[in-house]
Amino acid sequence: SEDLKEATWGRPRCQWPEGPGRFDTDPCMLGSEGFTSGRHYWEVEANGRFWAVGVARESVQRKGRVLFKPSTEIWVLQKYDELCVALTAPSNTSVPLLNGEIGVYLDYEVGQVSFYAVSSRQRIFTFPVASFSGERVFPYFCLGWALSFPGTWK
Protein backbone atom coordinates (compact mmCIF):
# COMPACT_ATOMS: atom_id res chain seq x y z
CA SER A 1 0.00 0.00 0.00
CA GLU A 2 1.09 3.59 -0.37
CA ASP A 3 1.42 3.97 3.41
CA LEU A 4 3.84 0.98 3.41
CA LYS A 5 1.85 -0.86 6.09
CA GLU A 6 -0.03 -3.50 4.11
CA ALA A 7 0.83 -5.95 1.37
CA THR A 8 -1.63 -8.21 -0.42
CA TRP A 9 -1.05 -10.79 -3.12
CA GLY A 10 -3.22 -10.00 -6.11
CA ARG A 11 -3.87 -7.17 -8.49
CA PRO A 12 -1.69 -4.23 -7.45
CA ARG A 13 -3.36 -1.05 -6.28
CA CYS A 14 -0.22 0.89 -7.06
CA GLN A 15 2.68 0.25 -9.40
CA TRP A 16 6.20 0.07 -8.02
CA PRO A 17 9.14 0.69 -10.33
CA GLU A 18 11.39 -2.15 -11.46
CA GLY A 19 14.85 -1.96 -9.96
CA PRO A 20 17.65 -3.88 -8.26
CA GLY A 21 15.84 -3.83 -4.91
CA ARG A 22 12.73 -5.57 -6.18
CA PHE A 23 12.16 -9.34 -5.92
CA ASP A 24 11.44 -10.49 -9.46
CA THR A 25 10.05 -14.03 -8.99
CA ASP A 26 8.57 -14.51 -5.53
CA PRO A 27 5.94 -12.23 -3.92
CA CYS A 28 8.41 -11.01 -1.31
CA MET A 29 9.50 -7.61 -0.06
CA LEU A 30 11.71 -5.93 2.48
CA GLY A 31 10.45 -3.37 4.95
CA SER A 32 11.01 0.29 4.18
CA GLU A 33 13.37 0.81 7.13
CA GLY A 34 16.62 -1.10 7.68
CA PHE A 35 18.72 -1.42 10.82
CA THR A 36 22.45 -1.49 11.57
CA SER A 37 22.17 -1.31 15.35
CA GLY A 38 19.74 -1.46 18.23
CA ARG A 39 16.72 -3.49 19.26
CA HIS A 40 13.57 -3.48 17.18
CA TYR A 41 10.14 -5.10 17.39
CA TRP A 42 7.27 -5.26 14.93
CA GLU A 43 4.03 -7.18 14.64
CA VAL A 44 2.56 -8.78 11.56
CA GLU A 45 -0.95 -10.12 10.96
CA ALA A 46 -0.21 -13.41 9.19
CA ASN A 47 -3.15 -15.48 7.97
CA GLY A 48 -3.66 -17.81 5.08
CA ARG A 49 -2.16 -20.95 3.53
CA PHE A 50 1.29 -19.57 2.89
CA TRP A 51 3.37 -16.77 4.32
CA ALA A 52 6.88 -16.05 5.52
CA VAL A 53 8.01 -13.29 7.85
CA GLY A 54 11.33 -12.44 9.44
CA VAL A 55 14.59 -10.58 8.82
CA ALA A 56 16.90 -10.42 5.79
CA ARG A 57 20.21 -8.78 5.01
CA GLU A 58 20.14 -5.95 2.51
CA SER A 59 22.23 -8.09 0.13
CA VAL A 60 19.67 -10.92 -0.02
CA GLN A 61 19.26 -12.34 -3.53
CA ARG A 62 16.24 -10.82 -5.22
CA LYS A 63 16.57 -12.33 -8.69
CA GLY A 64 15.11 -15.80 -9.20
CA ARG A 65 13.54 -18.01 -6.54
CA VAL A 66 14.33 -17.20 -2.92
CA LEU A 67 16.24 -20.16 -1.49
CA PHE A 68 15.94 -20.57 2.25
CA LYS A 69 19.27 -21.90 3.52
CA PRO A 70 21.83 -20.53 5.99
CA SER A 71 23.87 -18.84 3.27
CA THR A 72 20.87 -16.87 1.95
CA GLU A 73 21.02 -14.33 4.77
CA ILE A 74 17.34 -14.68 5.71
CA TRP A 75 15.95 -15.66 9.12
CA VAL A 76 12.23 -16.40 8.77
CA LEU A 77 9.23 -18.35 9.94
CA GLN A 78 7.31 -19.84 7.04
CA LYS A 79 3.86 -21.40 6.98
CA TYR A 80 2.80 -23.68 4.17
CA ASP A 81 -0.58 -25.39 4.60
CA GLU A 82 -0.42 -27.17 7.96
CA LEU A 83 3.33 -26.85 8.47
CA CYS A 84 5.17 -24.00 10.14
CA VAL A 85 8.97 -23.99 9.98
CA ALA A 86 11.86 -21.79 11.08
CA LEU A 87 14.07 -21.62 8.00
CA THR A 88 17.85 -21.17 7.92
CA ALA A 89 18.23 -22.15 11.54
CA PRO A 90 21.07 -23.78 10.53
CA SER A 91 18.62 -26.50 9.60
CA ASN A 92 14.86 -26.22 9.15
CA THR A 93 13.03 -26.55 12.47
CA SER A 94 9.30 -27.25 12.90
CA VAL A 95 7.49 -24.82 15.18
CA PRO A 96 3.89 -24.74 16.44
CA LEU A 97 1.36 -23.92 13.70
CA LEU A 98 0.63 -20.20 13.65
CA ASN A 99 -1.94 -17.80 12.31
CA GLY A 100 -2.72 -14.33 13.53
CA GLU A 101 -0.41 -11.72 14.99
CA ILE A 102 3.26 -12.57 15.11
CA GLY A 103 5.82 -10.41 16.87
CA VAL A 104 9.34 -10.22 15.44
CA TYR A 105 12.15 -9.09 17.74
CA LEU A 106 15.58 -8.13 16.42
CA ASP A 107 18.59 -7.39 18.61
CA TYR A 108 21.23 -6.36 16.10
CA GLU A 109 24.25 -6.27 18.42
CA VAL A 110 23.51 -9.70 19.92
CA GLY A 111 22.54 -11.14 16.53
CA GLN A 112 19.19 -12.32 17.84
CA VAL A 113 16.00 -12.84 15.83
CA SER A 114 13.00 -14.10 17.83
CA PHE A 115 9.33 -14.67 17.05
CA TYR A 116 6.37 -14.40 19.42
CA ALA A 117 2.69 -15.33 19.34
CA VAL A 118 1.24 -11.93 20.22
CA SER A 119 -2.08 -13.20 21.61
CA SER A 120 -0.44 -15.57 24.12
CA ARG A 121 2.78 -13.56 24.55
CA GLN A 122 4.75 -16.78 24.10
CA ARG A 123 8.10 -17.02 22.38
CA ILE A 124 7.80 -19.33 19.39
CA PHE A 125 11.39 -19.55 18.23
CA THR A 126 14.77 -17.84 18.53
CA PHE A 127 17.42 -18.39 15.90
CA PRO A 128 20.93 -19.28 17.02
CA VAL A 129 23.12 -16.20 16.96
CA ALA A 130 22.87 -14.64 13.51
CA SER A 131 25.81 -12.90 11.90
CA PHE A 132 24.77 -9.64 10.28
CA SER A 133 28.44 -8.71 9.59
CA GLY A 134 27.74 -4.99 9.96
CA GLU A 135 25.27 -5.08 7.08
CA ARG A 136 21.89 -3.41 7.23
CA VAL A 137 19.01 -5.84 7.85
CA PHE A 138 15.35 -5.33 7.01
CA PRO A 139 12.00 -6.81 7.96
CA TYR A 140 11.21 -9.52 5.38
CA PHE A 141 7.75 -10.50 4.16
CA CYS A 142 6.65 -13.09 1.62
CA LEU A 143 2.99 -13.38 0.68
CA GLY A 144 0.71 -16.19 -0.39
CA TRP A 145 -2.62 -16.10 -2.14
CA ALA A 146 -5.17 -13.78 -0.48
CA LEU A 147 -2.82 -12.95 2.37
CA SER A 148 -2.14 -9.56 3.86
CA PHE A 149 0.33 -8.19 6.36
CA PRO A 150 -0.97 -5.04 8.06
CA GLY A 151 2.17 -4.38 10.07
CA THR A 152 2.35 -2.80 13.51
CA TRP A 153 5.72 -1.23 14.29
CA LYS A 154 6.89 -0.67 17.84
C-alpha distance (Angstrom), angle and dihedral (degrees) to the residues before:
residue distance angle dihedral
S1 . . .
E2 3.77 . .
D3 3.82 91.2 .
L4 3.84 88.7 56.0
K5 3.82 92.7 -127.3
E6 3.80 103.0 103.0
A7 3.77 136.0 45.2
T8 3.78 125.7 -175.2
W9 3.78 130.2 -178.4
G10 3.78 109.4 -124.3
R11 3.75 139.4 56.4
P12 3.81 108.0 -1.9
R13 3.78 118.7 -115.8
C14 3.77 89.9 -159.0
Q15 3.78 132.8 23.3
W16 3.78 119.7 -122.0
P17 3.79 119.6 -157.9
E18 3.79 121.4 -107.4
G19 3.77 112.9 -110.6
P20 3.79 146.0 134.4
G21 3.81 92.1 -78.1
R22 3.79 95.2 58.0
F23 3.82 123.7 94.8
D24 3.79 105.4 -125.0
T25 3.83 103.5 -166.5
D26 3.80 111.8 23.7
P27 3.83 125.1 52.6
C28 3.80 91.8 -112.6
M29 3.78 134.6 129.6
L30 3.76 142.6 176.9
G31 3.78 123.3 -125.4
S32 3.78 118.3 -99.7
E33 3.81 93.8 -114.1
G34 3.81 124.8 58.6
F35 3.79 129.3 -164.0
T36 3.81 135.0 -140.9
S37 3.79 97.1 171.3
G38 3.78 143.8 8.9
R39 3.78 138.0 41.7
H40 3.78 120.9 -62.2
Y41 3.80 136.1 -179.2
W42 3.79 131.8 -171.5
E43 3.78 136.2 168.6
V44 3.77 127.6 -137.4
E45 3.80 129.5 -166.4
A46 3.81 101.5 -136.1
N47 3.79 118.0 -176.7
G48 3.76 133.8 148.7
R49 3.80 140.6 55.5
F50 3.78 97.5 -59.5
W51 3.77 135.1 23.1
A52 3.78 140.6 135.4
V53 3.79 127.8 -158.7
G54 3.78 133.4 174.7
V55 3.80 142.7 85.5
A56 3.81 132.0 -44.0
R57 3.78 135.6 -176.8
E58 3.78 116.4 -111.4
S59 3.83 89.1 -114.6
V60 3.82 94.1 58.8
Q61 3.80 112.5 139.0
R62 3.79 110.5 -98.0
K63 3.80 100.4 174.8
G64 3.80 116.9 84.7
R65 3.80 126.7 -4.1
V66 3.79 117.2 -18.5
L67 3.80 107.3 -116.1
F68 3.77 114.7 -154.3
K69 3.80 107.4 -145.3
P70 3.82 132.7 119.6
S71 3.80 93.3 -92.9
T72 3.83 93.1 55.3
E73 3.80 93.3 77.4
I74 3.81 94.7 -128.5
W75 3.81 126.5 122.7
V76 3.81 108.8 -168.5
L77 3.76 148.4 149.1
Q78 3.79 111.7 -132.3
K79 3.78 129.4 -167.6
Y80 3.78 121.1 -160.7
D81 3.81 115.9 173.7
E82 3.82 105.7 -54.4
L83 3.80 96.9 -12.9
C84 3.79 127.0 88.9
V85 3.80 117.8 -172.3
A86 3.80 138.5 177.6
L87 3.79 103.6 -133.2
T88 3.81 127.0 -150.7
A89 3.78 92.8 17.4
P90 3.43 85.6 141.1
S91 3.78 83.0 -82.9
N92 3.80 128.2 17.4
T93 3.81 111.4 -84.9
S94 3.81 125.6 -164.2
V95 3.79 114.7 -128.0
P96 3.82 131.4 -175.5
L97 3.81 113.1 -70.0
L98 3.79 110.4 -94.1
N99 3.76 139.8 -163.0
G100 3.76 128.0 157.8
E101 3.78 129.5 34.0
I102 3.78 116.7 3.7
G103 3.78 122.9 -172.4
V104 3.80 118.6 -146.9
Y105 3.80 118.1 -159.4
L106 3.80 122.2 -167.1
D107 3.81 124.3 -172.3
Y108 3.79 102.8 -176.4
E109 3.81 98.9 -170.6
V110 3.81 93.8 48.6
G111 3.81 92.2 40.9
Q112 3.79 92.0 -126.0
V113 3.81 126.8 153.3
S114 3.82 115.0 179.2
F115 3.79 134.4 173.5
Y116 3.80 127.9 -149.3
A117 3.80 136.5 -168.6
V118 3.80 98.3 -126.0
S119 3.82 96.7 -156.4
S120 3.82 94.2 54.4
R121 3.83 96.3 28.1
Q122 3.80 88.7 -132.6
R123 3.78 124.7 145.2
I124 3.79 109.1 -119.5
F125 3.78 101.7 -174.5
T126 3.80 142.6 -17.0
F127 3.78 120.3 -159.2
P128 3.79 118.6 -131.2
V129 3.78 109.8 -99.5
A130 3.79 108.2 -53.5
S131 3.78 121.8 -145.8
F132 3.78 111.5 -135.9
S133 3.84 91.5 172.0
G134 3.80 92.7 -148.3
E135 3.80 91.1 -60.6
R136 3.78 122.7 134.7
V137 3.82 113.5 -102.5
F138 3.79 127.4 -157.6
P139 3.78 138.4 -162.5
Y140 3.82 106.9 -93.5
F141 3.79 126.2 -148.0
C142 3.79 131.1 179.4
L143 3.79 119.9 -175.5
G144 3.78 135.2 -148.5
W145 3.77 130.3 -161.3
A146 3.82 113.8 -51.4
L147 3.79 92.6 -3.8
S148 3.76 127.2 135.9
F149 3.78 134.9 -171.5
P150 3.80 111.7 -155.5
G151 3.79 95.6 -176.4
T152 3.78 126.5 -147.6
W153 3.80 113.7 -157.1
K154 3.78 121.9 -157.1
